[in-house]
Amino acid sequence: MGEVGGGDGAAMRRAVRRLSLGAATEGEWAEAAGEVGRLARSDERTKRALPELGVVPPLVSMLADAGAGAGARLAAARALLELARGTHRNKVHIVKAGLLKKLPRLMDLSGSHDLALLLLSVSSLANTDFPLSTADLLPFLVATLTPTDVPADTRLACLAALRNLSAKLEHVRAVVTSGAVRALLAPSLLERTEAVAEAALGVLADVAAASAAGRREMAEDEEAPRALVEAMARHESAGCQEDATYLVMALAHGGGGGGRALLRRMRPLGAVQALLEVSLLGSPLARSRAAKILQWFKDDGQDRIRAHSGPRMEAAAPPACHGNDGGADGTRACRSAVDRIVKQSLDMNMRSIMRRATASVDMTNAKQLVASSSSKSLPC
C-alpha cells in the first residue's frame, strides 16, 4: 500500500478507529462514514488504501443496521459508493463484505438514489470474470421498480443495473426467472418518462435477443400487446420505437405460438395504425422494422384487416342488386360481391402504404450512401 499524505493519513486512521470501535450516536456514525466518503473522493491512492485498512465491512454493517438510523445508513451508502466508483478491486471488497447478502434487510431504503447507484456500480462486475451472484441482487432491483412512488433517477439506476446483468448470457436466465419481464412490461413503468421507458425496453430487447424463455414469457404476458403498441406510438423517442419494433419482430418470430397470438392481440389495440405512422415518420431503423411487421400483418390476417379496417357489412343494409336470383340467395350473393370489392380496395390501400414505407426506407438508405460516397476524395 502506497504512502498517503500526513493530513489524510491521520484522518484515515481516525475514521478507521471510529468505524471499527463503533460510535455512540447516529450523528457520530454518519460523521465517520462521511469522512470516509470525503477521503475516497480526495484522490485515487487514498481510495485504494481505505479498504485495505478495513473500512468496508463496518460500512456494510452500518448500512444494514436498522438501529443505526436513516442518516447514518445513507451516509454509509454514499461512502461505499465513493469507494466503488471506478475501482474494480473496491467493488470486489464491497461484495465480499456481504452487501448483496444483506439486501433483503435494505428494502426500507429501496427508494434511495445512492443505494441504487451503489448497486449499479457493483453490477458492473457482471461484465468481468468475478463470479457475481444475482440471487439477492435481482429480487431487490425488481422490487425497487414495482412501487409507483420510486423517483425516476432511482428507477434509471436500477434499470441500468439490470442492463448490466442482462447483457451477460450467464445471467439472462436469472433475469427471466426473477420476474423482471413482468415488472418491465408494467404500465406503471412504461408510461413514465421517455428515459425510463427507453431503458426498460432496452433491457427487454437484451433479454429477447438472448433467451428463448424470455421471448416466450414476453409474448404470453397480458401487458405485452398494449405496452408494445404504446411504445411504438412514442414519436418523441426514436429509441422506444426502435426497441419496440425489434421486440415485436423477435417475439413474433421466436416466441412460438405465443408470438403469433401476440400479433393477433395487438391488432385491435391499434398496432397497424401505430406501425404505419412509424413506417412513415420514424427513424430509418424503426421504419425498416415497421415495414417488415406490416407485411407480416398483411400476410397473416387478410380477413382481420378487412374486418377491423373496413365497414362491417354484416351490420349495414344490403345494397340493391339486380339479377336473376332473388330472395335470400340474391342477398347473400350481393353481400359476397361487396365484400370482395371492399377486400380488394383494402388490399390495394395496404400495398400502396407498404410501397410508400419501403420507398421511404430505400430513399433514406440511398441518401446515406450518397453522403458517404461524396465524403470520399475523387481520384485525380
C-alpha positions, -999 to 999 in steps of 0.1 A, spaced: 0 0 0 14 34 -10 21 62 14 -7 87 19 -1 124 28 2 132 65 -31 151 69 -51 125 51 -32 97 67 -42 109 102 -78 114 90 -79 79 77 -67 64 109 -93 84 129 -121 73 105 -109 37 107 -108 38 145 -143 53 148 -158 28 124 -140 -2 140 -148 7 176 -183 19 170 -199 53 177 -222 63 204 -248 82 184 -263 82 149 -246 116 143 -212 101 151 -218 71 128 -228 95 100 -198 117 106 -174 88 104 -190 75 72 -189 110 57 -152 113 65 -146 80 46 -165 93 17 -146 126 17 -113 107 18 -123 84 -10 -131 114 -32 -98 131 -24 -75 110 -46 -72 76 -61 -44 64 -39 -64 71 -8 -95 54 -23 -74 23 -29 -59 23 5 -91 27 26 -104 -9 20 -70 -23 30 -75 -6 64 -108 -24 69 -134 3 65 -157 -16 41 -171 -43 65 -182 -18 92 -198 4 65 -217 -25 51 -228 -35 86 -239 1 93 -259 2 61 -278 -30 70 -283 -20 107 -318 -6 111 -308 6 146 -281 29 132 -306 55 120 -315 66 85 -289 93 84 -260 71 93 -272 43 69 -275 67 39 -241 82 48 -227 46 47 -243 41 13 -227 73 0 -193 63 14 -195 29 -2 -205 45 -35 -174 67 -34 -152 38 -27 -167 17 -55 -166 43 -83 -140 35 -109 -123 8 -88 -128 -28 -96 -109 -40 -65 -130 -19 -42 -162 -33 -57 -150 -68 -50 -142 -58 -14 -178 -45 -10 -193 -77 -24 -171 -99 -3 -181 -79 27 -217 -92 22 -235 -63 7 -256 -84 -16 -265 -109 11 -278 -80 32 -300 -66 5 -332 -82 20 -326 -61 51 -324 -29 30 -359 -29 15 -368 2 35 -340 20 17 -351 8 -18 -360 44 -28 -325 57 -20 -308 70 -51 -273 65 -35 -281 28 -28 -293 23 -64 -261 39 -77 -241 17 -55 -258 -14 -68 -254 -1 -104 -217 2 -97 -214 -33 -82 -235 -48 -111 -207 -38 -135 -188 -68 -120 -211 -90 -142 -190 -79 -172 -158 -92 -156 -145 -126 -145 -157 -120 -109 -184 -146 -100 -212 -121 -92 -242 -138 -76 -275 -124 -87 -297 -144 -62 -302 -114 -39 -295 -86 -63 -322 -93 -89 -351 -95 -64 -341 -62 -49 -339 -45 -83 -372 -59 -94 -389 -49 -61 -375 -14 -65 -390 -10 -99 -425 -20 -88 -437 8 -65 -452 39 -81 -435 63 -57 -399 55 -65 -381 85 -80 -372 84 -117 -335 87 -111 -336 57 -88 -355 37 -114 -330 46 -141 -301 34 -119 -319 0 -112 -327 -4 -149 -290 3 -158 -280 -24 -133 -305 -48 -149 -290 -39 -183 -255 -49 -170 -269 -82 -159 -290 -89 -190 -260 -82 -212 -242 -113 -198 -255 -145 -212 -250 -165 -180 -273 -141 -161 -301 -139 -186 -319 -169 -173 -318 -155 -138 -332 -122 -151 -361 -140 -167 -370 -161 -136 -367 -131 -113 -400 -116 -125 -381 -88 -142 -401 -92 -175 -434 -86 -159 -421 -56 -140 -406 -41 -171 -438 -45 -191 -460 -30 -164 -478 2 -174 -466 19 -142 -431 17 -156 -435 22 -194 -460 50 -190 -434 71 -172 -407 94 -186 -392 88 -220 -358 79 -204 -374 53 -181 -395 37 -209 -364 36 -232 -343 20 -205 -369 -6 -197 -374 -15 -234 -336 -18 -238 -334 -44 -211 -363 -63 -226 -346 -62 -260 -314 -77 -245 -334 -105 -229 -353 -112 -261 -321 -114 -281 -305 -139 -257 -333 -161 -243 -360 -181 -259 -376 -185 -225 -376 -147 -221 -392 -143 -255 -420 -168 -246 -426 -151 -213 -429 -116 -230 -452 -129 -258 -475 -145 -232 -476 -116 -208 -510 -100 -208 -495 -65 -207 -472 -70 -237 -496 -61 -266 -506 -27 -251 -471 -19 -239 -456 -25 -273 -483 -6 -292 -479 24 -268 -441 23 -271 -444 24 -309 -466 54 -305 -439 74 -287 -430 96 -316 -408 117 -294 -384 88 -287 -367 70 -316 -351 46 -291 -385 35 -278 -398 29 -313 -367 10 -324 -367 -12 -294 -405 -18 -295 -404 -28 -332 -374 -50 -326 -393 -67 -297 -424 -73 -319 -402 -89 -346 -383 -110 -321 -414 -122 -303 -434 -128 -335 -406 -148 -350 -392 -165 -319 -420 -165 -294 -436 -198 -306 -473 -199 -307 -474 -170 -282 -457 -148 -308 -484 -153 -334 -510 -148 -307 -493 -116 -297 -498 -102 -332 -535 -111 -331 -538 -94 -297 -520 -63 -308 -542 -57 -339 -574 -45 -321 -553 -22 -299 -542 -1 -330 -510 -18 -339 -514 -14 -376 -520 23 -373 -491 27 -350 -468 8 -374 -480 28 -403 -470 60 -385 -436 46 -376 -431 34 -411 -436 70 -424 -423 91 -395 -399 70 -375 -361 67 -377 -346 47 -406 -342 16 -384 -377 18 -370 -392 24 -404 -375 -6 -418 -387 -28 -390 -422 -14 -391 -425 -21 -428 -415 -57 -422 -440 -62 -394 -468 -46 -415 -460 -72 -442 -465 -99 -416 -498 -84 -405 -509 -83 -442 -498 -119 -449 -511 -134 -417 -545 -117 -414 -562 -106 -445 -596 -113 -431 -589 -95 -399 -577 -64 -418 -609 -63 -436 -630 -68 -405 -612 -41 -385 -603 -16 -411 -634 -17 -434 -671 -12 -428 -689 -40 -411 -711 -51 -440 -730 -75 -418 -745 -46 -399 -752 -25 -429 -783 -27 -451 -775 -48 -482 -772 -28 -514 -798 -32 -541 -788 -59 -566 -804 -66 -598 -801 -100 -613 -819 -132 -620 -815 -145 -584 -839 -132 -558 -846 -135 -521 -821 -148 -496 -798 -162 -523 -796 -129 -541 -789 -110 -509 -760 -134 -500 -745 -131 -535 -748 -93 -533 -730 -92 -499 -703 -115 -512 -697 -92 -541 -695 -62 -519 -671 -80 -495 -648 -88 -524 -648 -52 -536 -640 -39 -501 -613 -65 -496 -597 -56 -530 -598 -20 -521 -582 -26 -487 -555 -48 -503 -547 -20 -528 -545 6 -500 -522 -17 -479 -500 -23 -509 -498 14 -516 -489 22 -480 -463 -6 -480 -447 8 -512 -446 42 -496 -430 29 -464 -405 8 -484 -397 37 -507 -391 59 -477 -366 34 -462 -349 29 -496 -346 67 -501 -330 71 -467 -305 44 -474 -298 60 -508 -292 94 -492 -269 78 -467 -250 60 -495 -246 93 -515 -235 112 -484 -209 85 -475 -197 83 -511 -195 121 -516 -173 123 -485 -145 103 -502 -119 121 -523 -122 115 -560 -92 101 -579 -70 126 -597 
